[in-house]
Amino acid sequence: MGSRGTNYKPGGRSSPRLDSMHQHGADKAIDSAQLTQLVMDIKKQNDTIIDNQERCLKRMEQNTTDIKALQTEAASTQGRVAVLEEQLLRMDQYSRKSVMILTGLKYTEEESQAELEGNVLNILNNLLGKPGGSGLAITDFAAIHRNGRFMRNNRPPSVTVKFLRYYEKDEFYSRRLVTARKTKYPDLRLHHCMAPGYIEMQKLMSNHPAVKFVLFEGCARLFSVCIKGDENKSDYFINRVQSFEHLQSELDKMSK
């Protein structure tokens, strides 16, 4: 028998074209399986991404809720702190309700404590119209002392006077005794002792553009604020002002 060639296949003739088609079909089957697997992988990845997104959204919603709760709690805490700070400030000022500060009282470096006490008592009793021992005595005071021992800008150091009874101190701020002081001792000034927080509050109110000046009238009357007038209205007072916020509230009412 002769040679049948290398491409001979039992049962039929060999065809390069058919071989190519069979190979192409096999490749297509492989490509289809890979594509199916790729689609499944992508779907799995998408499901994972969507699941992660949902968890992130839930965490974000929870975080938003937590943040709102914290903001509410912080606002409440700030409100309580503000109330406590105001109460503490009032207590600090109240502790000074019986203390008076004298400025303008003549001073020499040789002044003794006894001389200072005698001068203060004489002045206060003269204002009361009770000279000669019929008025206040040294036993009516917790303390009388100079605030320093040196002149500053040619001004004598101030004097702190602490009364045992605050109403006796407040008597010196009545209209009658203020008039008597201006007449008898024009260089002397009597001031309420102010807590540092109240001094800052007075400065804050004084810097308001509508304010002309601010006076502290003691723990009972608090601040009297002089408001600048205009061409239609003269200067006027807002009395018993408790704080800068209170002043602003009163000004807002008047502007309506």
Buried (B, 14 or more C-beta within 10 A) or exposed (E): EEEEEEEEEEEEEEEEEEEEEEEEEEEEEEEEEEEEEEEEEEEEEEEEEEEEEEEEEEEEEEEEEEEEEEEEEEEEEEEEEEEEEBEEBBEBBEEBBBBBBBBBBEBEEEBEEEEBBEBBBEBBBBBBEEEEEEBBEEEEBEEBBBEEEEEEEEEBBBBBBBBEEBEBBBBBBEEEBEEBBEEEBEEBBBEBBBBEBBEEBBEBBBEBEBBBEBBBBBBEBBBBBBBBEEEEEEEEEBEEBEBBEBBBEBBEEEEE
